[in-house]
Amino acid sequence: MASKLNPSFAYTVVYVKDVAKSVEFYGKAFGASVRRLDDSHRWGELESGQTTIAFTPVHQRETDDITGEVQEQTSKSRRNQLEVCFAYEDVDAAYKRAVANGAEDVSKPEEKEWGQKVGYVRDIDGIVVRMGSYVKSR
């Protein structure tokens, strides 16, 4: 008998200053399709395969009053405990598109010893976004 407590990973929630701007930015910079932006602009979602990337405001009752304030990034020498990662067949082209659409250049794509090409940018809220190729089988 299958367990009723067999979870599937549903969301990664990114806390941002402006949900509508972040949804638009991710669409342009990373090529993501918008699944949903609610009328209140307090929730937005991107099409991202089986797992949803969602955006919600940094300050709201659900965080500040219930689960605790979101710790905002205060320095580029420190970063959030979250990294958004996208996989692309052509990492160089994806990286150039991201930077051309407002992502901050952090580290240009380079080949890694584990068989992946990886580059890093920061989004409009300072969140690190990893752009990598699919890992090659060895």
C-alpha positions in Angstrom: 0.0 0.0 0.0 1.4 3.4 -1.0 1.9 6.0 1.7 -0.3 9.0 1.8 2.7 10.9 3.1 4.8 10.6 0.0 5.6 14.3 -0.8 6.5 15.8 -4.1 8.5 19.0 -4.1 6.0 21.7 -5.1 7.5 25.2 -4.7 10.5 27.3 -4.1 9.3 30.6 -2.8 11.5 33.7 -3.4 10.9 36.7 -1.2 11.3 39.9 -3.3 10.7 43.6 -3.0 8.3 43.8 -6.0 6.6 40.6 -7.2 5.4 42.0 -10.6 8.9 43.4 -11.4 10.6 40.1 -10.4 8.2 38.0 -12.5 8.8 40.3 -15.5 12.6 40.3 -14.9 12.8 36.5 -14.7 10.8 36.2 -17.9 13.1 38.5 -19.8 16.4 37.7 -18.2 16.1 33.9 -18.0 13.4 33.1 -20.6 10.9 31.8 -18.0 7.2 31.8 -18.9 4.9 33.4 -16.4 2.3 30.9 -15.1 0.5 33.4 -12.8 0.6 36.9 -11.3 -2.4 37.5 -9.0 -4.2 40.8 -9.2 -2.9 41.9 -5.8 0.7 41.4 -7.0 1.4 39.5 -3.8 2.0 36.2 -5.6 3.6 35.3 -8.9 4.7 32.0 -10.4 6.9 30.9 -13.3 6.6 27.7 -15.4 9.7 25.8 -14.5 9.1 22.1 -15.1 7.7 20.0 -12.3 8.6 22.4 -9.5 7.1 25.9 -9.4 9.2 29.0 -8.7 7.0 31.5 -6.8 7.5 35.1 -5.8 6.0 36.8 -2.8 6.8 40.1 -0.9 9.5 40.2 1.6 7.3 41.9 4.2 3.8 40.5 4.8 1.8 39.0 7.6 2.7 35.4 6.7 6.4 36.1 7.2 6.7 39.0 9.6 3.9 38.0 12.0 3.8 34.2 11.7 7.1 32.7 10.6 9.6 35.5 11.2 11.0 38.4 9.2 12.9 37.5 6.0 16.5 38.5 6.4 17.3 40.8 3.5 20.8 40.9 1.9 22.8 43.9 3.2 26.1 43.4 1.4 27.4 41.9 -1.8 30.1 40.1 0.2 27.2 38.1 1.9 24.3 36.4 0.2 21.0 34.8 1.0 20.8 31.1 1.9 18.9 30.5 -1.4 20.3 30.1 -4.9 18.0 29.8 -7.9 19.4 27.5 -10.5 18.4 27.1 -14.2 19.7 24.5 -16.6 20.3 25.4 -20.3 21.8 23.7 -23.3 23.6 26.9 -24.3 24.8 28.5 -21.0 26.8 31.2 -22.7 23.8 32.5 -24.7 21.5 32.3 -21.6 24.1 34.2 -19.5 24.4 37.0 -22.1 20.6 37.3 -22.3 20.4 37.5 -18.5 23.0 40.3 -18.3 21.5 42.2 -21.2 18.1 42.2 -19.4 19.4 43.6 -16.1 21.0 40.7 -14.3 24.2 41.6 -12.5 27.3 39.9 -13.9 29.0 37.8 -11.1 31.0 35.1 -12.8 31.0 34.2 -16.5 30.3 30.6 -17.5 33.2 28.2 -17.1 33.6 24.5 -17.3 33.6 22.7 -13.9 35.4 19.5 -13.0 32.1 17.7 -12.4 31.2 18.0 -16.1 29.0 21.1 -16.1 29.4 24.6 -17.4 28.3 27.2 -14.8 27.9 31.0 -14.6 26.5 33.2 -11.9 24.5 36.4 -11.9 22.4 38.4 -9.3 18.8 39.2 -9.9 17.2 42.6 -9.2 16.9 41.7 -5.5 20.5 40.6 -5.2 19.7 36.9 -5.2 22.3 34.7 -6.8 21.2 32.8 -9.9 23.2 29.9 -11.1 23.0 29.2 -14.8 24.4 25.8 -15.7 24.4 23.2 -18.4 23.0 19.8 -17.8 25.6 17.6 -16.1 27.2 15.2 -18.5 27.3 11.5 -17.6 30.8 10.2 -17.0 
